[in-house]
């Protein structure tokens, strides 16, 4: 990685910068940089001789009509109030390197923009609200920012001009650097989505309340409970790429055996980056007893023939919709007798859970259906004393089932998390909702309450289920689930 210049700006360049904005800070010098400064002649040379790269006639992004409808619903919910939704800022990974940026879900949902430092503002108007998207404009060539700043375009790449942004997102665009002053001068009620942009929050510190801001976040979370046509399509894209990522992993299990779980992680990551934006969450590549650790993301353990691999992973699309799929695969391609016994029990539980996902059903029904099957198996196997109703009432099965059977899915892997309980887990399923169904059984390696042959075996099967008018659609049906079908699928891939 090359070292950004960021030298002390010469006096002539500082004067140019001062002409543009009195409060603009000088471009900082990197300590221990190899160049002590910039000559006036070089600074002048860098100002000119560049072609006009403005893009013209850009088409709106695919979801522009949908984001407009979402903003209209938001406007109707909070009439007469200024609404501020930031994208967020870059976060430092170490010293002067940053994590890859991911826009806040609320901002991306309402705009389709994915760039850092952006802010959507809805200002009250006679007929609802006027929306403005505040963004950083193209890097300044007059003051040298485009090549001297570590975030200048010659270092991190071209960004859209404000005019280009207006064409793409269908929203009037302004310079975000002017926004803090405008917000400080604002009057009337204001709400902001907190936690993403400290500078924007500071500008509003005397105008907002935690309670009112929480109401805004809750509304935007609940707005995502029912997916529109565009969102359902993006989720299917995410799942389809994820299916291919699982196939990639099966093809290289022999190489993973020669190395570690990291080979599996890297293999799936390649698919996610080639076909999508990223992975939707840290991939769980848990081989052997690591499968009993629910969020095993260290992925540094051995992969051994005869063990199971619990792979929980999802590709995130370029529009930030993520899949969330789990398969528990025999590393050598064939389940042992005890592995198959446990796997088939989880499969039966998942079948019951998926069947319970229907419009008009209670959200909790799929969880209850799957847990009942698992409780019945645990009683049948003599691992817990029945009857089943007693086990379920006391939650005794949870020693081995551990987690809930699913969650909403969308732009977050655990989507709509800020929704009210009555709108989520206590609600009724509607067409357009998308959720995971993912029962599991986990017998810890040190669990002395189960026979030794069970210990160290963890099984989870997870699919992404879209509620439809007539029932449901398994978006991840492209991956086999039944144990004999999994074995045949693996054999065909590795043949």
MIBABA-370609 format. One line per 2 residues: their letters; for each residue x, y, z of C-alpha. Coordinates in pm, 1 decimal, padded with zeros to 6 digits. Layout:
<nodes>
A	X/Y/Z; ...
</nodes>
This chain:
<nodes>
XX	00000.0/00000.0/00000.0; 00156.7/00326.5/-00109.1
XX	00197.9/00614.6/00129.6; -00031.5/00914.9/00082.0
XX	00150.5/01242.8/00044.5; -00056.4/01464.3/00270.9
XX	00227.3/01719.3/00290.8; 00219.0/02061.3/00447.3
XX	00017.8/02271.5/00204.3; 00216.8/02568.1/00066.4
XX	00098.8/02919.2/00131.7; -00035.8/02971.8/-00219.9
XX	-00256.1/02662.5/-00196.5; -00380.0/02764.0/00145.9
XX	-00480.0/03102.7/00009.8; -00683.5/02936.4/-00265.1
XX	-00851.6/02718.6/-00008.4; -00930.9/03018.0/00210.4
XX	-01103.3/03187.5/-00080.9; -01344.2/02893.9/-00103.6
XX	-01427.6/02840.9/00261.2; -01304.0/03036.9/00558.7
XX	-01341.6/02739.9/00790.6; -01181.1/02478.9/00564.8
XX	-00893.2/02312.5/00745.4; -00552.6/02286.5/00576.2
XX	-00470.3/01945.8/00434.6; -00277.4/01761.4/00700.9
XX	00079.0/01640.8/00657.4; 00159.5/01278.2/00728.3
XX	00424.9/01259.1/00998.0; 00741.8/01102.2/00859.4
XX	00627.1/01144.5/00499.6; 00906.8/01140.0/00243.2
XX	00810.4/01472.8/00083.6; 00865.6/01776.5/00308.4
XX	00622.5/01997.1/00118.9; 00476.4/02102.3/-00214.3
XX	00633.6/02372.9/-00424.6; 00414.8/02651.2/-00558.2
XX	00508.9/02539.9/-00910.1; 00394.7/02181.4/-00851.2
XX	00075.6/02299.2/-00683.3; -00000.6/02519.3/-00982.8
XX	00077.9/02239.0/-01226.8; -00163.7/02002.3/-01055.0
XX	-00453.0/02244.0/-01099.5; -00475.4/02217.8/-01475.5
XX	-00442.2/01982.2/-01767.9; -00719.1/01747.4/-01664.7
XX	-00996.0/01628.8/-01897.3; -01361.0/01692.8/-01814.1
XX	-01493.6/01359.3/-01683.4; -01846.8/01466.0/-01595.7
XX	-02093.5/01187.9/-01677.1; -02408.6/01283.5/-01863.2
XX	-02742.6/01116.1/-01922.1; -02715.3/00875.1/-01630.8
XX	-03013.3/00649.1/-01571.9; -03171.4/00629.2/-01225.1
XX	-03065.9/00335.4/-01010.9; -03290.4/00029.6/-01033.5
XX	-03464.5/00092.6/-00701.2; -03520.8/00466.8/-00746.4
XX	-03900.4/00435.7/-00767.1; -03902.1/00217.1/-00456.7
XX	-03683.1/00452.2/-00253.0; -03913.5/00740.0/-00349.4
XX	-04213.6/00545.7/-00219.7; -04030.5/00471.0/00103.8
XX	-03950.9/00839.5/00154.1; -04315.5/00923.4/00091.6
XX	-04423.7/00679.3/00363.2; -04169.6/00831.1/00601.9
XX	-04293.9/01180.7/00520.5; -04652.9/01079.5/00591.6
XX	-04557.7/00935.4/00930.3; -04380.0/01249.6/01057.7
XX	-04555.1/01552.8/00902.5; -04407.9/01894.2/00979.8
XX	-04081.3/01755.0/01119.9; -03728.9/01773.1/00980.3
XX	-03588.9/01420.2/00941.4; -03215.4/01354.1/00921.0
XX	-03077.1/01015.5/00813.2; -02694.9/00985.4/00789.1
XX	-02500.9/00724.2/00593.9; -02216.5/00720.2/00844.8
XX	-01844.4/00786.4/00821.8; -01532.9/00581.6/00763.6
XX	-01410.0/00395.7/01072.4; -01041.3/00361.5/01150.2
XX	-00909.9/00007.6/01145.9; -00559.2/00097.8/01259.2
XX	-00357.5/00419.6/01246.8; -00439.8/00563.7/00903.0
XX	-00623.7/00272.4/00742.2; -00999.3/00235.2/00746.5
XX	-01249.4/-00046.9/00737.6; -01439.4/-00084.2/00409.2
XX	-01736.6/00147.3/00431.6; -02092.9/00019.0/00453.7
XX	-02372.5/00274.4/00455.0; -02630.3/00267.2/00731.6
XX	-02928.4/00051.8/00644.2; -03173.1/00337.3/00703.9
XX	-02988.3/00568.9/00462.4; -02941.6/00304.5/00192.8
XX	-03305.1/00195.1/00222.9; -03430.9/00548.6/00163.1
XX	-03184.1/00661.7/-00104.3; -03001.4/00371.3/-00268.6
XX	-02677.6/00566.1/-00212.5; -02391.5/00374.2/-00051.7
XX	-02124.1/00642.9/-00011.9; -01970.1/00758.4/00313.8
XX	-02055.7/01091.8/00476.1; -02387.9/01120.8/00293.6
XX	-02696.7/01251.1/00473.7; -03060.3/01245.9/00364.9
XX	-03264.5/01537.0/00496.0; -03641.7/01565.0/00463.4
XX	-03747.2/01923.7/00530.7; -04113.8/02003.0/00601.3
XX	-04305.5/02151.0/00310.2; -04665.9/02242.8/00241.2
XX	-04728.3/01913.6/00063.5; -04520.3/01690.0/00290.1
XX	-04142.1/01709.8/00274.7; -03868.3/01820.4/00040.0
XX	-03588.7/01564.8/00022.4; -03224.4/01660.1/-00025.2
XX	-02930.0/01423.0/-00034.0; -02613.4/01582.7/00103.9
XX	-02292.6/01434.6/-00035.2; -01926.8/01516.6/-00078.5
XX	-01881.3/01668.3/-00425.0; -01594.3/01579.9/-00655.3
XX	-01250.0/01636.8/-00504.3; -01134.5/01998.7/-00528.9
XX	-00859.0/02052.9/-00784.8; -00796.9/02415.1/-00692.2
XX	-00678.2/02353.3/-00337.0; -00504.8/02023.0/-00415.9
XX	-00739.1/01808.5/-00210.3; -00783.1/01559.0/-00495.3
XX	-00417.9/01451.3/-00475.3; -00293.5/01572.7/-00137.1
XX	-00564.1/01438.8/00092.1; -00563.8/01073.8/00191.9
XX	-00931.2/01067.7/00089.3; -00872.3/01256.6/-00233.9
XX	-00985.2/01098.0/-00558.2; -00635.2/01008.7/-00677.2
XX	-00597.9/00797.0/-00364.4; -00939.4/00635.9/-00316.4
XX	-01112.7/00680.1/-00652.5; -01354.7/00909.2/-00827.8
XX	-01685.1/00994.6/-00665.5; -01997.6/01119.8/-00836.2
XX	-02055.5/01489.7/-00882.9; -02366.1/01632.3/-00721.5
XX	-02531.1/01659.9/-01063.5; -02456.8/01294.3/-01135.0
XX	-02594.9/01197.3/-00795.2; -02920.4/01378.4/-00867.7
XX	-02961.2/01176.2/-01187.6; -02885.6/00845.8/-01013.9
XX	-03094.2/00881.4/-00699.7; -03370.4/01113.5/-00817.9
XX	-03309.7/01349.6/-00525.0; -03173.1/01707.1/-00530.8
XX	-02811.9/01698.1/-00407.9; -02608.5/01950.6/-00206.8
XX	-02263.0/01973.2/-00052.9; -02262.4/01788.5/00279.3
XX	-01994.8/02016.8/00418.2; -02256.7/02291.1/00436.5
XX	-02506.9/02079.4/00625.7; -02388.4/02115.8/00989.9
XX	-02432.4/02494.3/00975.9; -02776.6/02457.8/00820.7
XX	-02882.0/02213.9/01089.8; -02754.0/02436.6/01368.0
XX	-02973.8/02715.8/01229.0; -03277.6/02491.8/01183.2
XX	-03597.9/02560.4/01374.3; -03892.7/02338.9/01451.5
XX	-03901.9/01969.4/01547.1; -03614.0/01752.6/01427.6
XX	-03544.4/01379.5/01440.1; -03216.3/01209.1/01353.2
XX	-03110.7/00845.6/01316.6; -02839.4/00821.3/01580.1
XX	-02517.3/00627.3/01595.5; -02375.2/00693.0/01248.8
XX	-02244.2/01049.2/01227.3; -02120.5/01226.7/01540.0
XX	-02075.7/01556.9/01357.5; -02436.2/01567.3/01241.0
XX	-02559.3/01471.3/01586.8; -02347.6/01745.5/01743.5
XX	-02507.5/02002.3/01512.8; -02849.0/01890.8/01638.8
XX	-02762.8/01840.0/02004.1; -03006.0/02103.3/02133.8
XX	-03285.9/02016.3/01891.8; -03348.7/01643.5/01933.8
XX	-03448.3/01400.6/02208.0; -03356.9/01036.5/02250.5
XX	-03721.3/00933.5/02267.9; -03821.5/01105.2/01945.1
XX	-03514.6/00975.9/01763.9; -03591.3/00623.1/01881.7
XX	-03939.0/00653.0/01729.1; -03780.5/00736.6/01394.2
XX	-03551.5/00434.3/01408.6; -03839.2/00206.0/01507.1
XX	-04051.7/00329.2/01216.7; -03772.1/00271.1/00966.0
XX	-03710.7/-00076.1/01109.6; -04075.9/-00173.3/01086.4
XX	-04103.0/-00029.7/00734.3; -03863.1/-00305.6/00623.9
XX	-04071.6/-00592.3/00766.6; -04258.7/-00636.5/00437.5
XX	-04029.9/-00646.6/00134.6; -04129.5/-00487.9/-00193.8
XX	-04077.2/-00652.7/-00532.7; -03728.6/-00507.1/-00573.6
XX	-03617.5/-00630.3/-00232.8; -03748.0/-00982.0/-00291.4
XX	-03551.8/-00991.7/-00615.2; -03233.2/-00876.3/-00444.4
XX	-03272.0/-01138.1/-00171.9; -03306.1/-01406.0/-00438.6
XX	-02987.9/-01277.5/-00605.6; -02807.0/-01295.4/-00272.6
XX	-02924.9/-01651.2/-00215.8; -02836.1/-01764.2/-00566.7
XX	-02479.5/-01638.2/-00523.2; -02467.1/-01804.2/-00183.1
XX	-02569.1/-02137.3/-00334.9; -02277.2/-02108.1/-00575.4
XX	-02049.7/-02020.8/-00283.7; -02149.5/-02340.1/-00103.8
XX	-02074.1/-02537.5/-00418.6; -01732.5/-02371.6/-00432.0
XX	-01662.2/-02487.2/-00077.3; -01756.4/-02849.3/-00146.6
XX	-01511.2/-02852.6/-00437.9; -01217.3/-02757.3/-00213.4
XX	-01285.6/-02958.2/00101.4; -00972.6/-03162.1/00034.0
XX	-00765.9/-02842.1/00037.6; -00938.1/-02732.8/00357.1
XX	-00836.4/-03064.0/00514.7; -00478.3/-02985.6/00419.4
XX	-00497.4/-02638.3/00575.2; -00783.2/-02523.9/00802.3
XX	-01129.3/-02371.7/00821.9; -00970.2/-02054.5/00683.1
XX	-00959.8/-02214.1/00338.7; -01336.6/-02252.7/00351.1
XX	-01379.3/-01894.9/00469.3; -01158.1/-01760.8/00191.7
XX	-01327.2/-01969.9/-00073.7; -01673.0/-01841.3/00012.4
XX	-01544.4/-01485.0/00045.9; -01414.4/-01496.8/-00310.6
XX	-01763.8/-01574.0/-00440.3; -01913.0/-01296.2/-00225.8
XX	-01670.6/-01036.3/-00355.4; -01690.8/-01144.8/-00718.6
XX	-02071.0/-01155.8/-00738.5; -02172.3/-00918.4/-00458.8
XX	-02059.4/-00638.8/-00235.2; -01924.9/-00852.8/00046.6
XX	-02026.8/-01124.6/00286.8; -02341.6/-01028.2/00476.6
XX	-02186.0/-01126.1/00811.5; -01881.9/-01310.8/00937.5
XX	-01886.8/-01656.9/00781.7; -01918.1/-01944.6/01028.2
XX	-01697.1/-02225.5/00895.4; -01719.2/-02460.6/01191.5
XX	-01571.1/-02807.4/01155.1; -01596.7/-03084.3/01414.0
XX	-01683.4/-02967.3/01766.0; -01659.4/-02603.0/01658.2
XX	-02007.0/-02655.9/01509.6; -02137.9/-02644.0/01865.5
XX	-02019.5/-02283.1/01901.6; -02305.1/-02083.6/01753.0
XX	-02102.8/-01793.4/01615.2; -01768.8/-01958.8/01545.5
XX	-01601.3/-01699.8/01323.1; -01239.0/-01756.1/01420.7
XX	-01229.3/-02023.9/01153.2; -00880.5/-02135.1/01249.2
XX	-00945.9/-02499.0/01335.0; -00870.9/-02822.3/01150.8
XX	-01101.3/-02982.0/00894.5; -01097.7/-03359.4/00931.6
XX	-01247.6/-03642.3/00732.2; -01524.4/-03804.5/00935.5
XX	-01627.3/-03477.1/01099.2; -01912.5/-03245.9/01006.4
XX	-01870.5/-02896.2/00866.6; -02133.9/-02644.4/00971.2
XX	-02116.9/-02367.3/00712.1; -02333.8/-02061.8/00788.5
XX	-02268.3/-01792.5/00529.5; -02436.9/-01540.1/00302.9
XX	-02347.6/-01320.1/00008.0; -02447.6/-00954.3/00032.6
XX	-02559.2/-00794.6/-00295.1; -02435.2/-00460.9/-00426.2
XX	-02758.5/-00312.7/-00289.2; -02682.0/-00454.6/00060.0
XX	-02938.4/-00735.9/00077.4; -02795.8/-01048.3/00233.8
XX	-02863.4/-01419.1/00226.6; -02826.3/-01629.4/00541.1
XX	-02796.2/-02001.3/00472.0; -02659.8/-02293.3/00672.2
XX	-02577.4/-02647.7/00571.1; -02408.6/-02910.0/00784.9
XX	-02199.5/-03125.0/00553.9; -01999.7/-03444.6/00607.9
XX	-01641.8/-03355.1/00523.0; -01583.3/-03694.2/00358.6
XX	-01918.0/-03683.1/00178.5; -02103.7/-03941.3/00389.9
XX	-02280.7/-03901.7/00723.2; -02198.5/-04155.0/00993.5
XX	-02489.5/-04333.8/01159.0; -02502.0/-04100.4/01461.7
XX	-02444.0/-03790.7/01247.1; -02732.1/-03891.3/01020.2
XX	-02958.0/-03958.2/01317.7; -02903.4/-03607.4/01453.4
XX	-02910.2/-03443.5/01111.2; -03238.1/-03609.4/01014.1
XX	-03396.3/-03493.1/01339.2; -03300.4/-03133.5/01262.2
XX	-03426.5/-03174.4/00905.7; -03761.9/-03299.0/01033.5
XX	-03781.7/-03001.1/01268.4; -03700.9/-02761.6/00986.3
XX	-03966.1/-02917.3/00765.4; -04222.9/-02854.1/01039.1
XX	-04100.6/-02498.3/01080.6; -04111.5/-02415.5/00709.8
XX	-04463.3/-02560.7/00680.1; -04576.5/-02321.2/00954.8
XX	-04464.7/-02014.0/00758.2; -04795.3/-01901.9/00608.3
XX	-04970.5/-01567.1/00566.0; -05201.2/-01516.2/00861.6
XX	-04998.3/-01745.0/01088.3; -04838.5/-01611.5/01402.7
XX	-04471.5/-01527.1/01363.8; -04387.8/-01759.8/01653.6
XX	-04559.1/-02060.1/01494.4; -04257.7/-02175.0/01293.9
XX	-04038.4/-02163.3/01602.1; -04289.0/-02355.7/01813.4
XX	-04334.8/-02620.3/01544.6; -03963.0/-02683.0/01507.2
XX	-03894.7/-02684.3/01880.3; -04170.5/-02939.6/01938.1
XX	-04009.3/-03183.8/01694.1; -03668.8/-03141.2/01857.1
XX	-03814.9/-03187.3/02204.2; -03986.2/-03505.3/02087.8
XX	-03655.4/-03640.6/01955.6; -03469.6/-03558.7/02275.5
XX	-03735.0/-03739.5/02481.7; -03733.8/-04033.6/02238.8
XX	-03355.5/-04060.8/02267.5; -03373.9/-04056.1/02646.0
XX	-03171.0/-03736.4/02680.2; -03443.3/-03551.5/02871.7
XX	-03737.5/-03677.3/03073.1; -04082.3/-03626.5/02918.2
XX	-04356.8/-03569.2/02857.3; -04288.9/-03333.6/02567.9
XX	-04530.9/-03069.9/02698.7; -04331.7/-03051.1/03021.9
XX	-04005.0/-03017.4/02830.1; -04141.0/-02732.7/02621.7
XX	-04304.1/-02555.8/02915.3; -03977.2/-02555.8/03109.7
XX	-03760.9/-02499.5/02802.7; -03547.4/-02802.5/02886.2
XX	-03472.2/-02871.9/02519.3; -03279.7/-02545.5/02505.5
XX	-02972.5/-02711.3/02658.9; -02921.6/-02860.7/02312.7
XX	-03124.4/-02633.1/02080.0; -02988.2/-02308.7/02230.8
XX	-03123.2/-02041.2/01995.2; -03444.2/-01920.7/01840.8
XX	-03547.8/-02089.9/01517.7; -03516.0/-01785.8/01292.3
XX	-03529.6/-01412.1/01235.6; -03625.7/-01152.6/00978.5
XX	-03386.1/-01111.3/00687.7; -03311.4/-00819.6/00455.9
XX	-03050.0/-00544.1/00447.1; -02930.7/-00667.7/00784.2
XX	-02880.7/-01035.4/00849.1; -03096.1/-00981.3/01160.3
XX	-03321.0/-00732.2/00989.0; -03579.1/-00502.7/01149.9
XX	-03414.3/-00548.6/01489.3; -03546.0/-00219.7/01630.0
XX	-03909.0/-00304.3/01552.0; -04155.8/-00319.2/01837.5
XX	-04219.1/-00667.1/01977.2; -04585.5/-00646.0/01881.3
XX	-04482.6/-00575.4/01521.1; -04225.9/-00855.7/01505.9
XX	-04226.6/-01169.3/01722.0; -04585.2/-01114.9/01842.8
XX	-04713.2/-01022.2/01497.5; -04887.5/-01209.3/01216.7
XX	-04700.5/-01308.0/00901.4; -04780.3/-01115.4/00583.9
XX	-04686.4/-01173.9/00219.8; -04352.2/-01009.2/00150.9
XX	-04196.5/-01089.6/00486.2; -03871.1/-01283.4/00461.0
XX	-03731.9/-01487.8/00747.7; -03491.8/-01768.3/00819.8
XX	-03593.8/-02109.6/00950.7; -03289.0/-02259.1/01119.4
XX	-03334.7/-02519.8/01393.0; -03027.9/-02688.7/01534.9
XX	-02902.4/-02945.7/01781.5; -02567.6/-02896.0/01954.2
XX	-02405.8/-03154.4/02176.7; -02106.8/-02990.2/02338.2
XX	-01783.2/-03188.5/02355.7; -01785.7/-03163.1/02735.7
XX	-02154.7/-03242.1/02790.3; -02159.5/-03539.3/03026.5
XX	-02540.5/-03564.3/03020.0; -02539.2/-03723.3/02673.5
XX	-02377.9/-04044.9/02546.3; -02020.3/-04001.6/02430.7
XX	-02108.5/-04067.5/02066.9; -02321.4/-03750.2/02061.9
XX	-02051.4/-03522.6/02200.8; -01894.1/-03271.7/01965.0
XX	-02169.3/-03299.1/01703.6; -02349.0/-02979.6/01601.4
XX	-02608.9/-02960.3/01325.7; -02799.8/-02659.7/01190.0
XX	-02999.9/-02634.5/00868.3; -03107.6/-02286.5/00762.7
XX	-03306.7/-02157.2/00469.7; -03441.8/-01818.2/00365.8
XX	-03820.7/-01825.1/00337.7; -04033.1/-01559.4/00166.3
XX	-04397.6/-01541.6/00274.0; -04623.9/-01545.2/-00032.8
XX	-04996.4/-01500.9/-00090.4; -05041.4/-01876.3/-00111.8
XX	-04789.3/-01993.1/00147.2; -04414.0/-01953.1/00119.9
XX	-04121.9/-01982.9/-00117.4; -03787.6/-02125.9/-00013.0
XX	-03538.4/-01888.5/-00175.1; -03252.8/-02127.4/-00098.0
XX	-03416.9/-02441.7/-00233.8; -03124.4/-02468.1/-00477.7
XX	-02921.7/-02627.2/-00198.8; -03023.6/-02983.7/-00103.1
XX	-03138.2/-03035.1/00254.8; -03231.9/-03401.1/00303.2
XX	-02933.3/-03608.5/00414.0; -02932.8/-03849.6/00118.4
XX	-02970.9/-03558.4/-00123.4; -02681.5/-03374.5/00040.7
XX	-02458.0/-03679.0/-00001.6; -02558.4/-03719.7/-00368.4
XX	-02504.0/-03346.8/-00431.8; -02156.8/-03353.9/-00278.2
XX	-02064.3/-03665.7/-00474.6; -02174.4/-03506.8/-00801.2
XX	-01973.4/-03189.0/-00736.3; -01653.5/-03371.7/-00646.0
X	-01681.5/-03643.5/-00912.5
</nodes>
